[in-house]
Amino acid sequence: MSNEDITLTAGDAEATVQPGNGGRIGGLRVGGLELLRRGERFGCFPMVPWCGRIRDGRFRDGAVVHQMPLNSPPHAIHGTARDGAWRTARVSAGEAVITYDLVEPWPYPGRVTQVVTLTEDALTLSMSVETYESSFPAQIGWHPWFHRNLGGEDVRLGFEPAWQEERGADHLPTGHRVDPKPGPWDDCFGMPGGVDVTLTWPGQLELRVTSPEEWVVVYDEQDSAVCVEPQTGPPDGLNTRPRLVTPLEPLEATTTWTWHPA
């Protein structure tokens, strides 16, 4: 099937899926409100086969060190799939299934499948990474750019992490966990019971981001947008907390955004 944009609808919600633009959610409208910052590099893009930064763009798999392109010097950031064209596998009114085959510069063959499901009050994103050949470390995450302001008051963030990954001057975790600090943030937090973050636009909408995964990066250093990024490990996780994809065991993750009037 083609990689043209897909429009999903349910009730007064509408989501735009863009297979040809890195498999991202290009927009999400709820009751006439556009929740995501639109644009070629924005929306909500999948972070795969890694999330956030890899230190110096290098990761080790056994005795082999692999070098990724430094697309955020001096580091590599956010995986390779957001830069590629995905294929549409299946579409219905409220669901789209899209796939992406891992290619160079990623050194291992594999396939990523993303399922986007829209209901009247929720958007669920599920992703899996599979291989039929060599095993390899990988991560899965999502990077949504939510509008800070929907025409009323600025959004308020609510979450209760168990810890914050201490961030070094290079924007990467030092390996130490500290008590959560006040923002602004470009930081990774631990939520061992699962990611649970609420965004409230007062008088307009409340949106809850949940995931069974226990890491979330919160980025709110820009004036126009706030990012809440559930992921399967911390930044530089290919080196510090690798999750192995094997022919018998894919890596899978999911996140759900649920909304109601504020």
N, C-alpha and C positions, 0 to 999 in steps of 0.2 A: 504494500500500500504506500501511498505518498507520505511525505513529511510536512504537508500543509497544516496550518493552524487548525485546531479542533476546539469547538465550543460545546461545553457541557452545561446543561441547565437543570435546575431543580427548584421548584417554587420561585422565589424572587432572587435566587442565587444563580450566578453565571461565572464559570471559570473558563479561561482560555489556555489551552495546552499548546505549546510550541515545540513539536518534535524537531523542526529544522533549526531551532535556536537553542541548542544545548539541552533539550528535553525539559525546558523550564515552564512554570506556570506564568504566563505573560500577564495575567490580570485575574482579579477575583472581585466581582461586584456582588454586594449583598444589599438588597433594598435600595438600589440606586447609588450606594456608596462604593467607590473603588478603594479597596483596602491595600493594594500593593502599588508601590512605585513602578510605573511602567517604563519600558525602555529596553534596548538591546541587551544591556548587561544587568538588568534588574529583575523585577518580578520575583520568582522564587526558583532558584536553580538547584539541581542535584549536585552534591559534592561527592564525587566518586571517581577513582578508587581511593582517594584520601580526602580528609577534611582539614581545612585550615592550612597552616604552614608546615612544610617539611624543612627542618634546619639545613641550610645550605643546599637544599634540593636533593639531598642524598639520603637513601635508606638502605639498610642492610637486610639481605635475605640469606641466612646462613653465612657462608664465607664470601658471598658476592655483594658488592656495593653497587647500587644503581644510581645514576645521576638523572634527575628530572630537569627540564628547562626552568630557568630562574625567572618566572613570570611575575614575581614580586620581590626583586632583588633585596637582600641576598638569598631569598628563600623561593621555594616553589609553593604555590597556594591553590587550594580548592579543587584539586583533581584535574582530569583531562576531559571528562564527558561533557562538561558545560560548554566546551569549545567545538563539539562535534555535532553532526546531524544524526538524530535518532530516527528510527523507523516506526511507523504506526502498525501495530499488529492487530488491534481490534478496537472498535468503538461502538458504544451504545449511547443512549440519551444522557446517562449519568456516569459513564465510566469510559476511560481510555487506557489502553495498554500499549506502551511504547518500549522499544528495545534499542540498545546501543552495544555494538561489538567493540571491545577494547582493542586499540591499535597503538602503534608507536606515537609518542615516545614511551608509553607504558610497555614494559618489557614482557608481559605475559598475555597470552590469549585468554579471553573470557567474554562473557555476555552479561550485560546489565539489563534487567527488566524493571520498569516502573509502572505501577498501577495507580491511576488517579481516579478517585471515586467521589462524586459530589451528591450530597443529599440536601434537603431543604435547610438544614441547620449545621452541616459539617462538611469538611473536605478532608479526605483521608489519602495520604500518600504512602505507598508501600514500595520497597525496592529490594531487589536481590542481585547478588553477584555470583555467577556460576562459572565453573571451569570444567572442561573435559580432558585437560592435559595437566600441566604443571600446577602444583599448589603455589599460592602466593599470599602475602599479607595484603589486607585491604581495609578500608573504612567506608562507611555510608553516612551521609548527612544531608540536610537541606538548609538552604540559605535564603530565607524570605526577607524582602525589603518592605516592611509595613510602613505606610505613611505615618509620620509622627502626628499629623493633624488632618482631620477629615472635615474641617470647616468650623469646628467648635474649639474646645479646649484640647491641649496636647494630650497624647496618650499617657496613661499611667501604667507602669509595670509592677506586677505583684508576683513574687516567688520567694520560696524559703529554701535555699540550697543548704546542704550540709557542710560544704566547703567551697573555697575558691582556689583554683590552681594558681599559685604564685606566678606572676608574669615577670620575666626578665626584661632588660632593656631592648632585647631583640624581638619582643612580642611573643616569645615562646615560653611555655611552662618551664619552671626551674626544676620541677620534681618535688617541690614542697607544697603542702596544702596549708592554707591559712583560713582564718575566719573571714566570711564574706565582708567585703568593704563597699562603701557607697560608691555610686557611679560618678561621672560617666565611665562606661566600660568598653573595653575590647578584650573580654576575659571569658575564661572557661570555668564553669561551675559544676559541682558534683551533686546529683540528686539521686541517691541510691534506690529510692522507691520509684523512680521513673521521673522523667521530665514533666513538669507541671508549672506553666507560666501563664499568667493572665494579663492580657492587654485590655485596658479600659479607656475608651474614648468617652468621657463623661457626657451623659445625656444622649448618646448616640448608639454605641455598640460595645459589647464585651466579647472578647475572643479569647479562648483558652487553648493553648498549645500543649499537647500531651504526647508522650512517647514512652514505651517501656525502657528505652535506653536511659543511661544515667548521666550523660554529659550534655551540657548545653552551653553554647557560646552566646553571649549577649553583647551586641555592638550597638551603642547609641551615641557615638561621637559625632554623627552628622546631624545637621539641623533639620533635614527633611525626612529622615527615615530612621526606623529602629529595626534591628535584626535579632531574631530569636531562633537559634540554630541547633535543633536536636541532632546528636551524632553518636556514633558507636564508640568513640574514644576521644581523647583530648587532642589538641593540635600536636603535631609531630608524633602522633600515635603509631605510625608505621614503625618508628624506632623504639618507642617506649612501651606501648601496649598493643602489639600487633595481633590482629584477628585473622586467622588463616582461612582462606578459601581453598577447599579441596574438591576433587571430583565427587566425593561422597557427601560433602557438607557445604552448601552455599552459605554466604553471609547474607542475612536478611534483617531488615529494619522497617519500622513504620512510624508515622506521626499522624495525629489527627488534630485539626483545628475545629473547634466547636464554638458557635456564636449564638447570642441572643441580644435583644435590646438592653441597653445599659439603664 
